[in-house]
C-alpha cells in the first residue's frame, strides 16, 4: 500500500488506534474522565487528519473505500457529531454508578463504522461499515444494563437490525447474481449496459432500500424507532438519530448516484410513497405523544421523509443540487437533533430520563438558557427562519420544486403544519407557570460544563448557519461537484 | 443604510429591554418607548426625503417612486440579497407601525406586570419583523421577515394572553405558517423559472417583475401568494384564526395584530401579487372581488352576533379588510389608494377600539356586553372615546375610514357594479353592529359595581392622539394620497395598458 493511500486512510486509522488505546487504558485503570479524554482526543486527531487526507482526494484506497470530498465531508460531520455526543455523555454518565468507561470506546467504533459507510464504494465495505455501526449501537442503547427500558430497546434494535441486514444481504446477493459485480462502479457499468429493465436487479435495489429504510426508520420500517429512542440514554439517542442516520443517508445517496439506480423509474413511486408515509405518519403519530423523546423520535421519522423528497428529486434534477440539499439539511438536522436531545440529557437524572413533558413545565422561568436553547432547536426543527432548519427546508423546497414533485411538496407542507403543532406545544409547556409547591426539578446540577458548552456551540452554529449560510453552502457545493455538473 | 437601521433599532431595543429587566422591572417600558421614539425620528427623516424623491436614487432600474435603497449580497449561491427599498406605501405603513407601537406600549403599561422584559422584547421584535416586511424587496428576505414577525406574536399571545390563549396562539401560527409555505414554494418556483430562462439565480423583486411566465403557471404561483396574504388579511374563508387570536391576545398584542400585522397581508397584495402576476391577478379578479364582498358582509353579520367586545371588533376588522381586498383587485388607482387609506384608518380605529376593550377588561375583568351596561354614567370619557371610534368604524364622513371606503367603492363601481352595490350594503350593516356596542355597553341601567376610574392621563393622551390622526386623515387625505400615488401608479398604468 502506497504512502498516499495510508494518508488518505489516516482518519480511519486514528479512530482504530483510539479504540485500541481506550481499551488498553481501561485495562490499566477505570477512569471515565480519562477514557473520555482519550476518545475526545482521538476524534479531534481524526478530524485534523482529514486535512492531509483531503490532499490525496479523490483516492480509491483498495477497491473498498473511496476517499473523496464527499466522503470527507460526511466523515467530518459524523466526527463533529460524535464529539458533541461525547461531551453530553460525559455529563450524563459521570454521576451514574456502574462501569461506564466502555461507552466512549463504543462511540468511537460506531463513528468508525459510520465513516466507512460514508466512504464505501463497494458493497462489502457498505455491509462492513453498517455492521460495525449497528453492533456498537446495540451495546450503546443497552448500556445501563440494570434498567429495563434500555435493555428492551437494545433487544428490539438488535432483532430488527438483524432483519434489516438480512434484507440488505439478500438485495446485494440479487445484484451480484445478475451482474457479478460488487463495486458501485461496476454496478453502474452493468446497469448502463442493460438495454431493458432487469427485474432481479430492481428487486435487489428494492430490498436494499428496505434494509436501509429500517436504519433510517422510514415508514413502514419505523416501528422500532420510538421505543428505542425512549429507552436509550438521551445522549445515545442523539447519536442514533444523527450519526447512524446521517451515515446511512450519505451512503444511500452515493449508492444511487454512482450505481445509476435512479434510472429505474418504477422506484420513483415506491420512494415517493415511502416519503409521503414517513412525513404524514411521523407527524401524525408525533401529535399523540406525551413523551418528549418519543415525540422527537416520530419527528425524526418525518424529517427523514423530508430529506427523502430531496433525494427523490435526484432522478430529475442536477445531482450537485441534490447533494447540496441533502448535505445542508443533514447538517441542520444534526445540529438541531443533538441540541434537542442534549437538553433532554441535561435534564435527565440517574434514575429517570426527562421524557415526560411535565418536566418541561415552566422551564423558561427556571432555567431560561436551557429553555431558550430548546426553543431554538424546536423552531429549527419546525423550519422557522433565522435558524439553519429553515435554510434546510428551503433546500428541500427548492429541489422538490425543481423536480416538479408537487405531490410530495404538498405532503411536506401538510407535515410542517402538523409539526408546528407539537413543537409549539412543547414551547408552550416551557412557558407556562409551574404549579406552586410541586417540585419538578429532577436534579441539582453539579457541573455540566461540557453539556453547556456543547449546547452553546450548537445554538451558535444553528443561528450562524441560519443567518449567514453562505460559508456552509460554499463548502457543500465543493463537495457536490464530484458528482459532475 | 438608513433602512437597515429602521429594522436594527427595533431589534436591538428589544434585546436591551429584555436585559434591562434584571436591573429594574419598569425599565423595559421606558426602553421600549425610547426605542420607538428613535424609530419615529428615523422614519421621520425618511419622510423628509420624500419631497426630493425624484433625484434621490440614481439606480436606473428603479422608478422614481422608490426613495431609498440598501442592496448587499447575502446568499450569492441563490442570488439572494439583503435588498431593502422604501417608497411612499412602505413609509406610510411604517409610520402606522411606529404610531401603533407607541399605543401598544402605552396600553401594556399597567396590564403587563409579569416578565415585562420578555414582553417588550417580543413586542419590538414583532414590529422589527413588520418593518422588515414593508421594506424588503428581495422575495427571500421578504419571506424571512414575514415569518419572523409571527414567532414573537405567538409568544405575546401564548404567554400573556387570556384564558384560552394556547389554542388561539397555535391556531394563529399554523394558519399563517402553512399558508406562507405555499408562498415559499411560489417564490422558489418563480426564481427557478427565471433561472431556467436566463441562467441566473435571483430572488430580487425588481428582476423577477420582468420574469416571463407561462399563463397557467402564473395562476398557480399567484394563488400561492394570494392565499398567504388573504390568510393574513384575513378574508373569508381563511379568517377563522383572527377572532380567536384577537380575543385571547393581551391588549398590546391585539393592537399590533389588528393595526399592523393584518396590513402586511394587504401590503403583500398591493406590492407582490398584482405587480408580479398582473395577468393572472386580472383573470382572478372576479373571484377575489367575490371573496372581498363575502368578507365584508359575512364578517359584518358575524360581528353583530358577538357578545364579546374584542370578538366583535375582530369581526369588524375582517369586514374592513374585505374592502381592502376589493380595492386591491379593482384595477384603478382610486380604489387602490382607497385601500391604502382604509389600511391606515382601520389601523388607527381598530387599534383604538382594542385599547378601549383592554381598558374595559382591566376595569371590569370581563369582555362580555352582559356585564357592561350603563357605563356611560361612570366612565364618560372612555365612553365618549368609544363612541368616536365606533363612529369612525362605521364610516362617519370626516374621519379616515369614510375616505377609504368611499374611494374603494367608487373604484369598485367602475370595475364591477354588482360587487360595489353588494359591498355597499355593509354601510347599512356596520352602523347596526356599531350601535349595538354603544347600546349594550354604555347605555341602559347601570349594573351595580365598585367605583370605576375614568381615563388616566396616559389613556387620554394615547386615545387623543389616535383621534387627532383619524380626523386629520379624514379631513386631509390628500397628503396620504400624494405619498402613495407614485408607488401605485405604475402598476395601474401597466394593467390598463394590458387591458386595452
Contacts between the chains, C-beta under 8 A, distances in Angstrom:
chain1	res1	chain2	res2	distance
A	365	B	115	7.6
A	379	B	151	6.9
A	382	B	177	8.0
A	384	B	147	5.9
A	384	B	150	7.9
A	384	B	151	6.0
A	384	B	177	8.0
A	385	B	143	7.3
A	385	B	144	4.4
A	385	B	147	4.5
A	385	B	148	5.8
A	386	B	144	7.2
A	386	B	148	6.4
A	390	B	144	7.9
A	390	B	147	7.6
A	394	B	140	8.0
A	394	B	184	7.3
A	394	B	188	7.5
A	397	B	181	7.9
A	397	B	184	5.9
A	397	B	185	5.7
A	397	B	188	5.2
A	398	B	78	7.8
A	398	B	188	5.2
A	398	B	192	7.4
A	401	B	185	6.0
A	401	B	188	4.8
A	401	B	189	5.0
A	401	B	192	5.9
A	402	B	192	5.6
A	409	B	185	6.0
A	412	B	181	7.8
A	413	B	178	6.1
A	413	B	181	4.7
A	413	B	182	6.7
A	413	B	185	7.6
A	414	B	178	7.8
A	416	B	177	7.0
A	416	B	178	7.0
A	416	B	181	5.9
A	417	B	174	5.4
A	417	B	177	6.7
A	417	B	178	4.0
A	417	B	181	7.8
A	420	B	170	7.6
A	420	B	173	5.9
A	420	B	174	5.4
A	420	B	177	5.5
A	420	B	178	7.9
A	421	B	170	6.1
A	421	B	174	6.2
A	424	B	154	7.2
A	424	B	158	7.9
A	424	B	169	7.5
A	424	B	170	5.2
A	424	B	173	6.1
A	425	B	170	7.3
A	427	B	158	7.8
A	428	B	158	5.4
A	428	B	166	5.1
A	428	B	169	7.3
A	428	B	170	7.4
A	431	B	155	7.3
A	431	B	158	6.5
A	431	B	159	5.1
A	468	B	74	8.0
A	469	B	75	6.0
A	470	B	74	7.5
A	470	B	75	5.2
A	470	B	76	6.4
A	470	B	77	6.4
A	473	B	75	6.9
A	473	B	77	4.7
A	474	B	77	7.4
A	477	B	77	7.1
